[in-house]
Amino acid sequence: MKWFPAFLVVLVAIAGTLCAQETVKTLDAVPFSKILPLLPVPPEGWKAPEPDGSTTDAGGFKMTTAGRTYTKGEGDDAPTVSLNIIDFAGNQPFYDATTAAWNVNQETTTGYMKPAKIGEFPGFEAFDKPGKSGQLWVVVARRFFVHVETTNLDPAELQTWMKMIDLKKLAALK
């Protein structure tokens, strides 16, 4: 998850700005130790280090992250999947800022962006054909973002990997 710590810094910065603009009532973030077990074991032929996570309170903005990166094979062109779960503790401005562009539906010669749905959970999917990389975001219980990022895999793998996470069990966490 090389990109994930930098991504987390950006999320905390956005959240800090949003919190400074208005009073936001948030919930306590679910400890990462409760989320880590929801990340799947590597499927046959795949490998992954132990999952990692953190729970943060940054000036009243509470967030938990948990993630794991999976690889199949060796080398720079090996298929890779990163799964990340973010508990933003019900921060409405953070939710609004993150989902604001999820209604875009665009297809080009190089890829697509479109709204997505996994079961009852709304989300957003994007795929870059030349880079053979994709992203799928799903929001669960208006407090968790689940993110799948694939490299060197077909777009269908985004939903396949997302469905490996028990989203209903995630929704029940408090």
N, C-alpha and C positions, 0 to 999 in steps of 0.2 A: 504494500500500500504506500508506495513512494509519494504519491500525490496527496494522499489523504491528510497528513498533518497540515500541509499548506492550505488545503481546502477547509479544514477545521478553523484555522486562523481567520480565513475570509468569512466564514459563517459567524464566528463570534464577533467579528468587527461589524458585520451587517446587523446582527442582533443588538449589539451595544448601541448602534446608531438608532435603531428602531425603539429601543427601550428608553433612550434619552429623549425621544420625541413625544412619548406619551407614557402614562403609567400603565404597565402591563402586569396583569395577574397571571402568574404561571404556577404550574404544579411542581411538585418535587420530581426530579428526573428519576427514572427507574435506574437502579444501579446496573452498571455494565455486566456484573456477574450474573444477573438474571437474563440478560439478552444473549450473551455469548453462546449458551447451549442451543439457541435457535439457528445458529449458523451450521450448515450441513457439513458432515464429514466428507472428505474428498471422494468423489465417485471413482469407480474402478478406472485405473489408467491416469488419474490425476493425483497431484500431490499439493500439500499446503502446509505451511508452518502453523503453529498454534494460533488461534485467533487472538486479537488484541482489543483492548477497549479502554475507555476513560470516562469518568464522570466529572463534570466541571461546573462550578458556580462562578461566573465572571460578572461581578457587579449586579447580581440579581438575575442574570440570564443563566438558566440552568440547562445543561445539555449533557447527554450521554451518547457516546459513539462506541460501536462495536463492529469489527470487520475482520475479514480474512481474504487472502488472495490465493487463488488456485492456479496451477500451471499443469500443462500436459506436454511432456517432452522437454527438450533442452533447446537453448539458442534464442536469439532475438526474435525469431518468427514463431516461437512456440505459442499455442493458444493460451490465453490468460483470462481469468475472470476474477474481478474484485467484487465482493459482496459487503455492503456497509449498511448498518442500521443506525439511524440517528433519532434519539428521543429529544425533541425540542420542547418538551414539557408544556405543551399547549399554548405556546406563545403565539397569539393570533397575528401580530404584525409579521413575525418571522414566517409563519405559514403563508400569509398573503403574499409576501415578497417572493417566496420560493415558487408558489404555484401560479403566479401572475401570467406567465407565458405558456401555460400548459394547454391553451386552446388553439395553439398554432397547428395548422395542418398543411404541410408543404412537402411536395415531392420534387426532386430535381434529378438531373443526370448523375449527380454524385451522392445522392442519399435521400433521406427523408427525416421529417419531424412530425409527430402526430400524437394526439391524445391516446391513451391506452387504458385498459381496464384488466385487472387480474381478479377474477371472481367479482366481488362487490367493491373492490378497492380501486379508486381512480388513480391515474398516473400519466406519465408522459414518456414517449420513446423516441429516440433519435438514432440514426445509423449513417455512418460515413463509408460509402462503398470503396473509394480508393484506399483508405486506411484500414478497411475491414474492421472497423471498431464501432461499438454501439453503447448506448446508455439507456437504462430504463429506470424511472423513478416511480414509486408508488407511495401514496400516503395511507396510513393505517390509523384509524381511530382519532384522526385529527391531531395526533401527537407524535407519530413515528413516520419518518421518511425511510424507505428501503430503497437502496440504490444498487443496481447491477451494472457493471461496466465490463464489456468484453473486447478482446483484441484477437484478431485472426480467427474469428468464428463467424458463422452465418447469423443473420439477424434473428432467426427463430430461436437461437440459443438464449437470447435475452429473457424471453418468457419462460423457457425451460428452467433456467437457473433461478428465476424469481419464484417459481412454483416449488422449488426445493425448500423454501422457507415457509414454516407454518405461520401464515399471516394472521389466522384467527387466534392462534395461541399468543402471538405478539400483541394483538388487539386487547387481549384480556389482562395483560401485565399492568400493574399499578405501582 
